[in-house]
């Protein structure tokens, strides 16, 4: 389990004073980037070392309660493999001990083909080992 936190800023909120829902998806991605860095990786490093990228191919969230300006959200993230070409990041955002959002991203392991288009390929074993430790 990977853990990080996010403080809700004024600009993250809508007219009702609660977090505007797209921001949760932004925080999912930020958490994934922090997760990679915790494993000695980054998007640049994935490109350099593996010539690969990790595009989001599916995402979703269940909103269980509001978060507001100045709330500190504890973020828990876990990774699970979904076959040979995809993996799933699960996210839980908690505020004051209460679950606010359950969410996920499914990401593909992709490289640029000879035709210049991105295509899913089997996840590199070195990456798999690094993120599953």
Residue pairs with C-beta under 8 A, 6 or more apart in sequence:
1 76
1 77
1 78
2 31
2 34
2 35
2 38
2 76
2 77
2 78
2 79
3 74
3 75
3 76
3 77
4 31
4 34
4 75
4 77
5 72
5 73
5 74
5 75
6 27
6 30
6 72
6 73
6 75
6 93
7 70
7 71
7 72
7 73
8 19
8 67
8 68
8 69
8 70
8 71
8 72
8 73
9 69
10 69
12 19
12 20
12 23
12 69
13 19
13 20
13 68
13 69
14 20
17 68
17 69
18 66
18 67
18 68
19 66
19 67
19 68
21 61
21 63
24 61
24 63
24 93
24 101
24 103
25 59
25 61
25 103
27 73
27 75
27 91
27 93
28 59
28 61
28 89
28 91
28 103
28 104
28 105
29 56
29 105
31 75
31 77
31 89
31 91
32 54
32 77
32 89
32 105
32 107
33 42
33 43
35 77
35 79
35 89
35 131
36 42
36 43
36 45
36 46
36 131
39 130
39 131
39 133
40 130
41 127
41 130
41 131
43 53
43 54
46 52
46 53
46 54
46 127
47 53
49 126
50 111
50 124
50 126
50 127
51 111
51 112
52 109
52 110
52 111
52 121
52 124
52 127
53 110
53 111
53 118
54 107
54 108
54 109
54 110
55 107
55 108
55 110
55 118
56 105
56 106
56 107
57 86
57 106
57 107
57 108
58 104
58 105
58 106
59 103
59 104
59 105
59 106
60 103
60 104
61 101
61 102
61 103
61 104
62 101
62 102
62 103
63 100
63 101
64 98
64 99
64 100
64 101
64 102
65 95
65 98
65 99
65 100
66 100
67 73
67 93
67 95
67 100
67 101
71 95
71 96
72 95
73 93
73 94
73 95
73 100
74 93
74 94
74 95
75 91
75 92
75 93
75 94
76 91
76 92
76 94
77 89
77 90
77 91
77 92
78 89
78 90
79 87
79 88
79 89
79 90
79 131
79 132
80 87
80 88
80 90
81 87
81 88
81 123
81 128
81 132
82 88
82 106
84 122
84 123
85 108
85 109
85 120
85 121
85 122
85 123
86 106
86 107
86 108
86 109
86 120
86 123
87 106
87 107
87 109
87 123
87 131
88 104
88 105
88 106
88 107
89 104
89 105
89 106
89 107
90 102
90 103
90 104
91 101
91 102
91 103
91 104
91 105
92 99
92 101
92 102
92 103
93 99
93 100
93 101
93 103
94 100
108 120
109 120
109 121
109 122
109 123
109 124
109 127
110 118
110 119
110 120
110 121
111 118
111 119
111 121
112 118
112 119
113 119
